[in-house]
Amino acid sequence: MILANCLFRIGGCAMILTNETSLKNQAMLNLKFLVRTHHGAKDESYEACLQREDEKGLVGFHLDKNLPKAATRAFVDNLKQIALKILPVKELVRFAILLILKKMARKYDKAGSIRKPTINFKEGVDHFCLHTGGKAVIDAIGQNLNLSEYDVEPARMTLHRFGNTSASSLWYVLAYMQTKKRLKKGNQILMLAFGAGFKCNSCLWQVLRDLNEATVWEDCIKNYPRKDLANPFLEKYGWL
């Protein structure tokens, strides 16, 4: 189990969820939508990351070479569902028209010069809370959603400061935004996370009030964002 322990360390967090309307004035966020995509029925996805015994009978955590493919498939399927729930009609219509035009022009575009249209999630989202599974994960999500460096900054800084803490990393990312005083009343936050199964989960939160409470970032936020994100452990022990 050393692989899983090294990857995810001891990250954890706790959030209180309630459906009591009497507590709405104390709440920070309101959950508007939740989409859970699970591809466990597909062998390739199920075996992408799995706890199992090796040839010596030792229990460990296996990461398969098909993991990137499984993650991409779950990610795309999840976005198809959440987009219909959170984006305005005008953005969905714009994307549909561009997609039709792309298909119509395909037979004339032998060189493949016409780019595939993309959905502008910023039409319905103010902040993006991304899974900090690694630099490549953050880069891939940012590129696919056409996010700016400002949008992915909270995820990058969380990865640098706390490492890959698996699903709990989302709340560290949210805390970064809160400490930076980015979260204002009425803002919409899209959370995206991945996990074994293989699964991709997303949810849309609405900020109920300006958030400025102290968080786990309080003692070091003045040092972020950093321009130099080099891993100090790799610099010191990378030769091993």
C-alpha positions in Angstrom: 0.0 0.0 0.0 3.0 2.3 0.0 2.0 3.7 -3.5 -1.4 4.9 -2.3 0.1 6.3 1.0 2.9 8.1 -0.8 0.5 9.6 -3.4 -2.3 10.7 -1.2 -0.4 11.2 2.1 -2.7 12.0 5.0 -4.9 14.7 3.5 -8.3 15.0 4.9 -11.1 17.5 5.6 -14.6 17.8 7.0 -17.6 19.7 5.8 -21.1 19.8 7.4 -23.9 19.3 4.9 -27.6 20.0 5.8 -31.0 20.4 4.2 -32.4 22.3 7.2 -33.8 25.6 5.8 -33.5 27.1 9.3 -29.7 27.0 8.9 -29.5 28.8 5.5 -28.3 32.0 7.0 -25.3 30.2 8.5 -24.4 28.2 5.4 -21.5 29.1 3.1 -22.5 27.3 -0.1 -25.7 25.9 -1.7 -25.4 22.7 -3.7 -27.3 23.3 -7.0 -26.3 20.3 -9.1 -24.3 17.0 -8.7 -23.4 14.6 -11.5 -21.7 11.3 -10.8 -20.2 9.3 -13.7 -19.1 5.7 -12.9 -17.6 3.4 -15.5 -17.2 0.4 -13.3 -19.1 -1.8 -15.7 -16.2 -1.5 -18.2 -13.2 -3.7 -17.4 -10.7 -1.2 -18.7 -12.0 1.5 -16.4 -12.5 -0.8 -13.4 -9.0 -2.0 -13.6 -7.4 1.4 -14.2 -6.7 1.9 -10.5 -7.4 -1.0 -8.2 -6.3 -2.5 -4.9 -5.2 -6.1 -5.4 -2.6 -8.7 -4.7 0.6 -9.0 -6.8 2.3 -12.2 -7.9 3.8 -12.6 -4.4 0.5 -12.3 -2.7 1.2 -8.8 -1.4 -1.7 -6.4 -1.3 -1.0 -3.1 -3.1 -2.5 -0.4 -5.3 -2.2 -0.9 -9.0 -2.3 1.9 -11.6 -2.9 0.6 -15.1 -1.4 2.0 -18.3 -5.0 2.7 -19.5 -5.7 5.1 -16.6 -5.4 8.3 -18.7 -7.8 6.8 -21.3 -10.3 5.8 -18.6 -10.1 9.2 -16.9 -10.6 11.1 -20.2 -13.7 9.0 -21.1 -15.3 9.5 -17.7 -14.4 13.2 -17.8 -16.0 13.8 -21.2 -19.2 11.8 -20.3 -19.5 13.8 -17.0 -19.1 17.2 -18.8 -21.8 16.3 -21.3 -24.3 15.9 -18.4 -23.3 18.8 -16.2 -23.1 21.2 -19.1 -26.8 20.8 -19.8 -27.6 21.7 -16.2 -25.4 24.7 -15.5 -24.9 26.5 -18.8 -27.3 29.1 -20.3 -29.3 28.1 -23.4 -27.5 30.7 -25.6 -24.1 28.9 -25.0 -25.6 25.5 -25.7 -27.2 26.7 -28.9 -23.9 28.4 -30.0 -22.0 25.2 -29.4 -24.6 23.1 -31.2 -24.5 25.4 -34.3 -20.7 25.3 -34.4 -20.7 21.5 -34.1 -23.1 21.2 -37.0 -21.1 23.5 -39.1 -17.9 21.5 -38.3 -19.6 18.3 -39.4 -20.8 19.9 -42.6 -17.4 21.3 -43.5 -15.6 18.0 -42.6 -15.6 16.7 -46.2 -14.0 19.8 -47.5 -11.4 20.1 -44.7 -9.0 17.3 -45.8 -6.1 18.9 -43.9 -8.0 19.0 -40.6 -7.5 22.7 -40.2 -10.9 23.4 -38.7 -10.7 23.1 -34.9 -13.3 21.2 -33.0 -15.7 23.7 -31.2 -15.5 23.8 -27.4 -18.0 24.8 -24.8 -17.3 28.0 -22.8 -18.0 26.9 -19.2 -17.3 30.4 -18.0 -20.7 31.4 -19.3 -22.2 29.6 -16.2 -19.3 29.3 -13.8 -17.2 31.9 -12.0 -14.6 29.7 -10.3 -13.2 26.2 -11.0 -12.2 23.9 -8.2 -10.1 21.2 -9.8 -8.8 17.8 -8.6 -5.1 18.2 -7.8 -4.1 14.7 -9.1 -0.8 16.1 -10.5 0.5 18.8 -12.8 -0.5 16.8 -15.9 -4.1 16.5 -14.6 -4.5 20.2 -13.9 -2.9 21.1 -17.3 -5.3 18.7 -19.1 -8.4 19.9 -17.4 -7.4 23.5 -17.9 -6.7 23.0 -21.6 -9.9 21.1 -22.3 -12.0 23.8 -20.5 -10.1 26.7 -22.0 -9.2 28.0 -18.5 -6.8 30.8 -17.8 -3.8 30.7 -15.5 -5.9 32.6 -13.0 -8.6 29.9 -13.1 -6.1 27.0 -12.4 -4.0 28.9 -9.9 -5.8 27.6 -6.8 -5.3 24.0 -8.0 -1.6 24.5 -8.8 -0.9 26.2 -5.5 -2.7 23.6 -3.6 -0.7 20.8 -5.3 2.5 22.7 -4.5 1.6 23.4 -0.8 -0.2 20.2 0.2 0.5 17.7 -2.6 -1.9 15.2 -4.1 -4.4 14.6 -1.3 -6.9 12.8 -3.5 -10.6 13.9 -3.2 -10.0 16.0 -0.1 -7.8 18.3 -2.2 -10.9 20.1 -3.6 -11.6 21.7 -0.2 -8.0 22.8 0.0 -8.5 24.5 -3.4 -11.7 26.0 -2.2 -10.0 27.3 0.9 -7.3 29.0 -1.2 -10.0 30.9 -3.1 -11.7 31.8 0.2 -8.4 33.1 1.7 -7.7 35.1 -1.4 -11.2 36.6 -1.0 -12.3 35.5 -4.4 -15.6 34.0 -3.3 -18.4 36.6 -3.4 -22.1 36.2 -2.8 -23.9 34.8 -5.9 -20.7 33.3 -7.5 -20.9 29.8 -9.0 -18.2 27.2 -8.3 -17.7 24.1 -10.4 -15.9 21.2 -8.6 -14.4 18.4 -10.6 -12.8 15.2 -9.1 -11.7 11.8 -10.2 -11.5 8.4 -8.4 -11.1 4.7 -8.7 -14.0 2.9 -10.3 -13.3 4.6 -12.7 -15.4 7.7 -11.8 -15.6 11.4 -12.4 -17.8 13.6 -10.2 -18.8 17.2 -10.6 -21.0 19.6 -8.7 -22.0 23.2 -8.9 -22.0 25.3 -5.7 -23.5 28.8 -5.3 -21.8 31.1 -2.8 -24.4 32.4 -0.3 -22.3 35.2 1.2 -18.9 36.8 0.9 -16.5 34.4 2.4 -13.6 35.7 4.5 -13.2 33.2 7.4 -9.7 31.9 8.3 -8.6 28.7 6.6 -5.7 26.3 6.5 -3.9 28.7 4.2 -3.9 31.6 6.6 -0.3 31.2 7.8 1.2 31.0 4.3 -1.1 32.7 1.8 1.2 35.7 1.6 3.7 33.5 -0.2 1.2 32.5 -2.9 0.8 32.4 -5.8 4.4 31.4 -6.5 6.2 31.6 -9.8 8.6 28.9 -8.9 6.7 25.6 -8.4 9.6 23.3 -8.5 9.2 20.3 -6.2 11.8 20.7 -3.4 11.8 16.9 -2.8 12.7 16.2 -6.4 15.4 18.8 -6.4 16.9 17.2 -3.3 16.3 13.5 -3.8 15.6 13.3 -7.6 19.0 11.6 -8.1 17.8 8.5 -6.2 
